[in-house]
């Protein structure tokens, strides 16, 4: 099926910024909770402007962040009854199936502040060109994790966590090809943040960073 004929709903899990991104610490006076919120805001904003995306569903228990992302145009729901990232994603996909029954669910991490619409659109085009029952995933910049996972509603079974790329492959998923630098560049630590900044981060993260640059070693 062509990209034009396939719609996607992007499911974005977001921890409460106060508990997420502990490896970032406080960057030169910027509270990590503000960084986590900015990352999520820029990620969701990029999704909302990507061709082929018919909806964005943010899965979060943080009411303040939910309000911010709703104002951008996203839908929201809670984490669901079972704790953990993958259960939250499965819950989100189930909610999405009720709201967008004809759209393919796409799980996307919320820490992609440099995400560009063209990279996400290119990945979605590959997914659209595959069999409807196929699972797809994007390997992260480090080569072991996953930033995106997609599968039909009845086969949606994400395996995010340690060595998730290998886990998705072992479960039959097919890796999405291409450079896709901004889709692969998730941010878990300060080094990754500066790598994302070199690619060009979104408005929320850029504003928060101000004129800060990577310290010289």
MOBELJO-V121454 format. One record per residue. N is the residue number from 1. OMEGA is omega in whole degrees, -180 to 180 (none if undefined). Layout:
N|OMEGA / N|OMEGA
This chain:
1|-178 / 2|179 / 3|-178 / 4|-177 / 5|-178 / 6|174 / 7|-178 / 8|170 / 9|-177 / 10|-180 / 11|-174 / 12|178 / 13|-178 / 14|172 / 15|170 / 16|-177 / 17|-179 / 18|-179 / 19|-178 / 20|173 / 21|-179 / 22|-179 / 23|178 / 24|-175 / 25|175 / 26|-174 / 27|174 / 28|176 / 29|178 / 30|179 / 31|-177 / 32|178 / 33|177 / 34|177 / 35|-179 / 36|179 / 37|179 / 38|178 / 39|-179 / 40|-180 / 41|-180 / 42|178 / 43|-179 / 44|180 / 45|178 / 46|179 / 47|-176 / 48|-178 / 49|-178 / 50|177 / 51|178 / 52|179 / 53|-180 / 54|178 / 55|175 / 56|180 / 57|178 / 58|180 / 59|-175 / 60|174 / 61|-178 / 62|-175 / 63|-179 / 64|179 / 65|177 / 66|179 / 67|179 / 68|-176 / 69|174 / 70|179 / 71|177 / 72|-178 / 73|179 / 74|167 / 75|178 / 76|171 / 77|178 / 78|-176 / 79|-175 / 80|-171 / 81|-175 / 82|-179 / 83|176 / 84|-177 / 85|-177 / 86|174 / 87|178 / 88|178 / 89|178 / 90|176 / 91|179 / 92|179 / 93|178 / 94|176 / 95|180 / 96|180 / 97|178 / 98|-177 / 99|-180 / 100|-172 / 101|-177 / 102|-177 / 103|176 / 104|179 / 105|-180 / 106|176 / 107|-178 / 108|178 / 109|-175 / 110|-177 / 111|180 / 112|-172 / 113|179 / 114|-173 / 115|176 / 116|-177 / 117|-178 / 118|177 / 119|178 / 120|179 / 121|179 / 122|177 / 123|180 / 124|178 / 125|176 / 126|179 / 127|-178 / 128|-179 / 129|-179 / 130|178 / 131|-176 / 132|-178 / 133|-177 / 134|173 / 135|-179 / 136|178 / 137|177 / 138|178 / 139|-178 / 140|-175 / 141|180 / 142|175 / 143|-178 / 144|-178 / 145|-178 / 146|175 / 147|-178 / 148|175 / 149|179 / 150|176 / 151|175 / 152|-177 / 153|-175 / 154|179 / 155|-174 / 156|-176 / 157|-177 / 158|-179 / 159|180 / 160|-178 / 161|179 / 162|180 / 163|-176 / 164|178 / 165|178 / 166|179 / 167|178 / 168|178 / 169|-179 / 170|179 / 171|177 / 172|179 / 173|180 / 174|-178 / 175|176 / 176|-175 / 177|177 / 178|-178 / 179|172 / 180|-171 / 181|-175 / 182|176 / 183|-180 / 184|-172 / 185|173 / 186|-174 / 187|178 / 188|-178 / 189|-174 / 190|179 / 191|179 / 192|178 / 193|180 / 194|176 / 195|177 / 196|-180 / 197|178 / 198|177 / 199|-178 / 200|-177 / 201|-180 / 202|-172 / 203|-176 / 204|-180 / 205|180 / 206|179 / 207|-179 / 208|-180 / 209|-178 / 210|-180 / 211|-178 / 212|177 / 213|-178 / 214|179 / 215|176 / 216|-179 / 217|none
